[in-house]
Amino acid sequence: MRVSRLGLVGPVVLLALTPLALSAGLVKVVGISWVAFAAMAGSALAGGRTGASTDAGRLVWGYGLASGAMITSAAVFIVPGAIGHHPKFGGFGIAFGVLLGFSSHTLGHRAMHADLPFDHTAIELVAHSLAAGAIIGLVYGNMPELGLLLGLAIVSHKGPAGYAAADRLRRAGKPVSILLLPAAGLGITAIPSALLTLPSSGPVNGLVFGFAAGVFLHVAMDFLPRCELGGDIYEVAQVTDDAHELLDRLRARAVASTGLGGLAVFVAWLVLQSGA
């Protein structure tokens, strides 16, 4: 099994940053960072095993539960805070976050076709992880009252994303260990950004937290399990002889899984509220 040296850089840097974060009291950020790392690295290990069976149904449930939880969490825990800081600037921030997320994702696909000496899948995941980590760190660093539920829901997509990417790399004959870098990428940027303090300005905070909500909403919607041609689910499903029929059957699971993901966050919030 080939091991990517570049991939090993990720966990080494995250390990080095952890004592700094703990000394600054960023326990939640550290927890979220390592959960994200474990989720993507563990799922990548499962998806990258030689002879591993590709299961489109498992991927649908993973994407659906994660995206449903992310959409619900962003809408419940971040959007109200952004609007509370400043209704108009908070709203503009949400819009800018969604639009910038769409723009970067769309233009990023153009770079996927460029002749680069690096694996395109890893580049896309690294960029996504670093950006998401910076926003998570900024949010938790300036809103320490936020609970772990939000952070864990936000990074819940790391598992299915790692599984799908590892499956793609394995079938292309490339080392899966490169995914250790994006797995640690969230924590690498979350810890430094959590140390930054925003100015006590309603419009600025509304814009920043609205932007964070918009980005998370875009990421969540991007991970909705669309059972269509060309997506991650189709790439996994097409290894079977009845890919089109399989996609038809998976659409019901996609709807059920996203609904359950949102419901899980609602139930968890009720439990935490009752115990408070």
Protein Blocks (a to p, Z undefined) as FASTA:
>chain_A
ZZdfklmmmmmmmmmmmmmmmmnopmmlmmmmmmmmmmmmmmmmmmmpghiacdfklmmm
mmmmmmmmmmmmmmmmmmmmmmmmomklmmmmmmmmmmmmmmmmmmmmmmmmpccfbdfk
lmmmmmmmmmmmmmmmmmmmmmmmbcfklmmmmmmmmmmmmmmmmmmmmmnopafklmmm
mmmmmmmmmmmmmmpccdddfklmmmmmmmmmmmmmmmmmmmpccdbehiaklmmmmmpm
klmmmmmmmmmmmmmmmmmmmmmmmmmmmmmmmmZZ
